[in-house]
Amino acid sequence: MAGLNVSIAFFFLVVGVCQGLRWLSKRLLSPGAYGCLARELAGSLQLCTSCLELRMLLEIGPWGGGFGPDVVLTLLFFLFALHGASFDGASANPTVSLQEFLLLESNLTATAAKLLAQAAGMGTGWAVTKLYWSWELTHFHLIQNLIASECSSSIHTSLHHAAFVEGTCSFLFHLVLFKLCQSHPIYRVPALAVTVTFLTYIAGPFTGAFFNPALAVVTTFHCSGNSFWDYVQVYWLGPFTGMLAALLLYQGNIPRLFQKNLLYSQKSKYKIPKARVGVHVQDNEPRQKRKGQKSSSEPRA
């Protein structure tokens, strides 16, 4: 359990450092630069380091530490709940940023800045985690360094099935995200954490259940077993297709591309019967005239 305690301490240290980075950048940068660059970079750094350490525990923990996947899934839930509470609006996920662009919530420049910040944050997180593992503070890290050069692909099924699994995970994740976007954080954060944990439990044995293209790049793209194009199909095209499907199902259209609703008819909730209003107005005119005639025929004092 000593090795597990070191990993938990590492999680809290990373969250604290990233929180300090957010606090400092919020005071030094403009709101636009903070929202598009610093916030996404800190969130991606936090997410990448946590997921790499969790992946190491998942692979080595059962036989190197004597604990099963239930421990890792419990840690995953609490970590994503902590991420949701501390990310300050960052997504650390390219499909979410592209979704905001398609919904006209972000322009092209801001979206490109977010994607670059996410890539930089993921790359920095990978470098920091590699440095942390090189210190070999636990026997987990020692084993990880020994097998790091021989890592294998996270795809353990056919390519079409793997792409379908990642696309389905992305589809369900974005649907939940749509439904909870206006909810209070006290409900949204644990609901998203439960969703990520459930999807990881179901889809993890097939693809690793990343449904995050940037995270998949630093985690499994360098491993042997599949070509670069295979990884692109599964971890880029799959999640992007799932996001588009969720957007079409929830919105009925893609506002950035076309305004016409393809799935749902836009009917006004309140309708005014024009013909009846016109008749009512015409019927009122004689009454008003009669009232006017009556008032004019009254004797004056």
SULMO-V250808 format. One line per field, one symbol per residue. ss: DSSP state (H for helix, E for strand, - for the rest). phi: phi as a letter, one per 20 degrees, with the letter a starting at -180 (. if undefined). burial: b if it has 24 or more other C-alpha atoms within 12 Angstrom, else e. A space follows every 10 residues. Layout:
# SULMO-V250808
ss->???
phi->???
burial->???
This chain:
# SULMO-V250808
ss->-HHHHHHHHH HHHHHHHHHH HHHHHHHH-- HHHHHHHHHH HHHHHHHHHH HHHHHHHHHH HHHH----HH HHHHHHHHHH HHHHHH---- ---HHHHHHH HH-----HHH HHHHHHHHHH HHHHHHHHHH HHHH----HH HHHHHHHHHH -E------HH HHHHHHHHHH HHHHHHHHHH ----HHHHHH HHHHHHHHHH HHHHHHH--- --HHHHHHHH ---E---HHH HHHHHHHHHH HHHHHHHHHH H--------- ---------- ---HHHHHHH HHHHHHHHHH HHHHHHH--- -
phi->.fffffffff gfffffffff ffffffeedf gffffedfff ffffffffff ffffffffed ggdecndeff ffffffffff ffffedflnf dlbgffffff ffemebefff ffffffffff ffffffffff ffffflfcfg ffffffdffd fdfeedbfff ffffffffff gffffffffd fdefgfefff ffffffffff ffegfecnle kbgfffffec feeepbefff ffffddffff fffffffffe enbdgfdbef eedceedffd ddffffffff ffffffffff ffffffeffe f
burial->eebbeebbeb beebbeebbe bbeebeeeee eeebbbbbbb bbbbbbbbbb bbbbbbbbbb beeebeeebe bbbbbbbbbb bbbbbbbbbb bbbbbbbbbb bbbeeeeeeb bebbbbbbbb bbbbbbeebb ebbeeeebbb bebbbeebee eebbbeeebe ebbbbbbbbb bbbbbbbbee eeeeeeebbb bbbbbbbebb bebbebbbbb bbbbbbbbbb beeeeeeeeb bbbbbbbbbb bbbbbbbbeb bebbeeeeee eeeeeeeeee eeeeeeeeee eeeeeeeeee eeeeeeeeee e
